[in-house]
């Protein structure tokens, strides 16, 4: 390939699937004395959540951490569906999904996501987005989370490519920058039109050797 890129690496959240933690916070607030904002601030970016995404604690242990933090009057079996019911598909997600399908004949497609075991199992059953990827990398299985430089090294090693042979898109700038420190090319995902522009600027083409009209994906 003229541009040297062999792999297109995608983030999951807010790229292929959108989510809103506020949904869960509002529902959980009915089972504790905290407000939705307090709930959000307490555990959606808490050390327990980070440990869960890194696969350091089990779903049951994560639930117990949340239960203790919030004095939650909710069983694990009732908590899990609420915790999971934060995802939805937007038009941009559907456009990216179709794009990944179009890229597959010419490039290896891969996914790298910070995600916990409960969310992954739920998404597998509810949203058919994983089947378009040749390789899937999940933080809870790898035992580390982005932007840890080691997670990008692991991805490169598993894909058997050099950093410059990977193009990576993620909605968080610091994660793209961490990957870029290894020489991985990429862009911050803002919207679908911007992604198409960045792909074309990098010389990424499709199975017929041509770039695609963006209108095809809407």
DASULHU-V396624 format. One record per residue. RES is the residue in one small letter. PHI is phi in degrees with one decimal (* if undefined). OMEGA is omega in degrees with one decimal (* if undefined). Layout:
res/phi/omega
RES/PHI/OMEGA
RES/PHI/OMEGA
//
This chain:
res/phi/omega
x/*/-174.3
x/-55.7/-177.3
x/-87.3/177.8
x/80.4/-178.1
x/-83.2/179.9
x/-114.9/-175.6
x/-126.8/170.5
x/-107.1/-174.5
x/-107.7/-176.4
x/-114.6/164.2
x/-79.2/180.0
x/-101.3/-174.1
x/-66.2/-178.2
x/65.9/172.9
x/-120.0/178.2
x/-100.6/177.3
x/-140.9/175.4
x/-94.3/179.3
x/-151.4/179.3
x/-143.3/-179.7
x/-62.7/-178.9
x/-60.6/177.1
x/-54.9/-178.5
x/-67.3/-179.1
x/-59.5/-179.2
x/-66.1/-179.9
x/-71.8/179.9
x/-66.8/-177.7
x/-60.2/177.8
x/-73.2/-175.3
x/-118.3/176.1
x/-156.7/-177.0
x/-91.8/-177.7
x/-88.4/174.0
x/-80.0/176.7
x/-54.1/179.4
x/-64.5/177.5
x/-62.0/179.1
x/-62.5/179.5
x/-57.4/-177.4
x/-67.0/-176.0
x/-74.0/-171.1
x/-132.6/179.3
x/-73.8/174.5
x/-122.2/-174.8
x/-80.4/173.3
x/-55.9/178.5
x/-64.7/178.9
x/-66.4/177.3
x/-62.3/179.1
x/-62.9/179.0
x/-65.7/179.1
x/-66.9/178.5
x/-86.6/178.3
x/72.4/-177.7
x/-84.6/177.1
x/-131.3/-178.5
x/-80.3/174.9
x/-56.2/-179.4
x/-66.5/178.4
x/-68.9/176.2
x/-62.6/177.6
x/-57.9/179.8
x/-64.6/176.1
x/-61.8/179.7
x/-65.3/179.3
x/-57.2/-180.0
x/-70.4/-179.6
x/-62.6/-172.3
x/-104.0/-170.0
x/52.4/-169.8
x/-77.9/178.1
x/-99.1/-174.4
x/-153.8/179.0
x/-75.2/177.7
x/-59.4/-177.4
x/-65.8/175.6
x/-88.5/179.8
x/-69.1/-172.9
x/-56.1/179.2
x/-63.2/177.8
x/-67.5/178.1
x/-58.8/-176.5
x/-82.8/-171.4
x/-83.6/-179.7
x/-124.3/-170.4
x/-99.8/175.0
x/-158.5/178.2
x/-104.7/176.3
x/-107.0/177.3
x/-55.8/-180.0
x/-65.7/178.4
x/-62.0/-179.7
x/-65.2/177.7
x/-66.1/178.5
x/-64.7/178.6
x/-59.5/178.3
x/-65.0/178.1
x/-62.8/179.5
x/-58.5/177.6
x/-59.1/-178.8
x/-71.3/-178.8
x/-77.7/-170.1
x/-58.6/179.7
x/-62.7/-175.1
x/-110.3/-175.5
x/-134.6/168.7
x/-75.7/178.9
x/-106.3/-178.0
x/-139.6/-179.1
x/-125.0/176.2
x/-130.4/-174.1
x/-134.1/164.1
x/-80.1/-173.7
x/-156.0/178.1
x/-99.5/-174.1
x/-63.5/-179.7
x/-64.2/-179.9
x/-65.3/-179.5
x/-64.0/-179.1
x/-63.4/178.2
x/-65.6/-178.2
x/-64.3/178.4
x/-57.5/-177.7
x/-82.5/-169.3
x/-103.6/-175.2
x/-133.8/-174.9
x/-80.4/-177.1
x/-101.7/-172.1
x/-79.7/-174.4
x/-69.0/-178.2
x/-88.2/-177.0
x/-106.1/176.6
x/-74.2/-178.2
x/-144.8/-179.1
x/-122.7/178.9
x/-118.4/-175.7
x/-120.9/-174.5
x/-57.8/-175.5
x/-69.3/175.8
x/-84.0/-178.6
x/-81.6/179.6
x/79.2/178.7
x/-157.7/-178.2
x/-127.4/171.6
x/-64.1/13.0
x/-96.6/176.8
x/-51.0/-177.2
x/-58.6/-177.9
x/-67.5/-179.1
x/-69.6/177.8
x/-72.4/175.8
x/-62.6/179.1
x/-64.2/178.9
x/-61.3/179.3
x/-60.1/180.0
x/-62.3/-178.2
x/-68.0/-179.0
x/-81.0/179.5
x/59.0/177.2
x/-134.0/173.6
x/-89.4/-180.0
x/-54.3/-176.4
x/-70.3/178.1
x/-92.5/-179.3
x/-116.0/169.8
x/-114.6/-170.4
x/-124.7/173.9
x/-125.7/-178.5
x/-148.5/-178.6
x/-78.1/-179.5
x/-108.3/-175.2
x/-58.8/-176.4
x/-65.9/178.7
x/-76.9/175.1
x/-64.3/-179.6
x/-66.8/178.0
x/-61.9/176.9
x/-63.3/-179.4
x/-63.9/178.7
x/-65.5/176.2
x/-92.7/-177.8
x/103.7/177.3
x/-72.9/177.0
x/-81.9/-179.8
x/177.4/-179.7
x/-153.1/173.1
x/-81.3/179.2
x/-78.2/177.4
x/-106.7/175.1
x/-157.4/-173.8
x/-66.8/-179.6
x/-60.8/179.0
x/-65.7/178.2
x/-61.8/178.5
x/-59.6/178.0
x/-60.9/-179.2
x/-65.8/178.0
x/-64.4/-179.9
x/-65.6/177.9
x/-65.0/178.7
x/-83.8/178.2
x/81.0/-178.6
x/-82.3/-178.1
x/-119.5/-175.1
x/-114.3/-171.6
x/-60.6/178.4
x/-92.8/178.0
x/80.8/-177.4
x/-119.7/172.7
x/-76.1/-176.9
x/-101.8/171.8
x/-70.0/-177.0
x/-60.8/-177.6
x/-62.7/178.6
x/-58.8/-171.6
x/-97.4/-178.1
x/-114.1/*
//
